[in-house]
Amino acid sequence: MVFSSGPELIIGTPYADVFAIALENACQVWVVDLQESFPVTKIKNIGRHLHNAFLTQEGKKLMVASYDDSVVI
């Protein structure tokens, strides 16, 4: 499946071999594992019009802001 939504952000962490991609208008965050097959975990329906994200201090949680919902997820 191809979305017409481009990534709003791509972020990695030094604590795991993964990176996350927030799809701005698709309401999803994809977590890509850097194993040889690059498995993707899709987290759906997390907010509308995603923007800006940051990792918590320990790098284990990703906070994503949603314009349309006025929340941080």
C-alpha positions in Angstrom: 0.0 0.0 0.0 1.3 3.4 -0.9 0.3 6.6 1.0 0.2 10.0 -0.5 1.6 11.2 2.8 5.3 12.1 3.0 7.3 11.6 6.2 7.1 14.5 8.5 10.0 13.2 10.5 12.5 10.4 10.7 14.3 9.8 14.0 16.7 7.2 15.3 17.9 6.2 18.8 21.3 5.1 20.1 19.5 2.6 22.4 18.2 0.2 19.7 18.8 -0.7 16.1 15.6 1.0 14.9 14.3 4.2 13.5 10.8 5.7 13.4 9.1 7.5 10.5 6.0 9.6 11.2 3.7 9.8 8.2 2.1 13.3 8.5 -1.3 12.7 6.9 -1.5 8.9 7.1 -1.9 9.1 11.0 0.8 6.5 11.4 4.3 6.0 12.8 6.4 3.2 11.3 9.2 1.7 13.4 11.8 0.1 11.1 14.1 -2.5 12.6 17.6 -2.6 11.1 17.7 -6.3 10.9 18.6 -7.8 7.5 15.0 -8.0 6.4 14.0 -4.5 7.8 10.8 -5.6 9.4 8.3 -2.7 9.9 5.9 -2.2 12.8 3.1 0.1 11.8 1.3 2.0 14.6 -1.9 3.3 13.1 -4.5 6.0 14.1 -2.3 7.9 16.4 -3.2 11.4 15.4 -4.0 13.6 12.5 -1.4 15.9 10.8 1.6 14.6 12.7 4.6 17.0 13.2 7.6 17.3 15.5 8.8 14.5 17.6 11.4 13.8 20.3 12.7 10.9 22.3 12.4 10.8 26.0 15.7 11.3 27.9 16.3 7.5 28.2 15.6 7.2 24.4 13.0 4.5 24.9 9.8 6.4 24.1 8.9 8.6 21.1 6.6 11.6 21.6 4.8 12.8 18.5 2.7 16.0 18.2 -0.5 16.2 16.3 -1.7 19.6 14.9 -5.3 18.6 14.2 -5.8 16.9 17.6 -3.7 19.3 19.7 -2.1 16.5 21.6 1.3 14.9 22.1 1.1 11.1 21.7 
